Amino acid sequence: MPPATSINTLDFIGLFIFLAGFIIGLGAVTVIDIHGFLGRKSSYWTEATTRAHKVTKPLIWAGTILAILGGLIFYRNVAFAGIPLIHALIALVLILNGCFLSFKVSPFLLKREREGKSGELLPKEWQKKIMASLIVSDIGWWGGLILLVFYLLNR
């Protein structure tokens, strides 16, 4: 067994918040992505996606904020290069992608719901935009997590 090392409290808190952000954000992304995938050809799952996004959207934003906050704390004494820089770029892309989903897609879904159309399949144009956005989201979240694991194992 290797000798015990002292753990920096701020590193511990930063990493914990960072990981909590990934757990919350990536968990919610996974739920809504599965719903969205199933909703491409099913009116049942289209309606379920519209309803589920009301819960997953705030969870994804909470996860994003926690991951950024945790990353800022965890990387506070590290040069802003390499993996910390890539994490920052991923966060920026996820924020921009989240803005599209929150301020374009979400109002579109809610409008359809108010009009009694939440069970109708989405137009192909919207399906393509949403699918591209979900792919960006998945690559960002999973890529960010893989980079964090790589960083931790190569410290």
Secondary structure, 3 states (H helix, E strand, C coil): CCCCCCCCHHHHHHHHHHHHHHHHHHHHHHHHHHHHHHHCCCHHHHHHHHHHHHHHHHHHHHHHHHHHHHHHHHCCCCCCCHHHHHHHHHHHHHHHHHHHHHHHHHHHHHHHHHCCCCCCCCCHHHHHHHHHHHHHHHHHHHHHHHHHHHHHHCC
